[in-house]
Amino acid sequence: MGLRTTLTLEEDVMDRLRGEAQRTGRPFKAVVNEAIRAGLERRALRASRGASFSIKPFDMGLKAGLELDDIEGLLDRLEGAQRR
């Protein structure tokens, strides 16, 4: 047996839920419960998998003439001398 509660749904969500209930001939509360379960399961699955992308490093080498220890020079070159 379920727990009764009051829920305020945004209009677009309500329209989608009603449409799904009408389309499938299922009770509105069943459609709402299924949608909530599906959303919670997707979140749990994403959280258990971690990041959904991977980053592969690519060695671009050093560009000739750049002195990496000269931060001011690098900023001037990247942002222009007017940055000051």
Secondary structure, DSSP 8 states (H G I E B T S, - for coil): ----------HHHHHHHHHHHHHHT--HHHHHHHHHHHHHHHHHHHHHH--S-----------TT--TT-HHHHHHHHH-GGG-
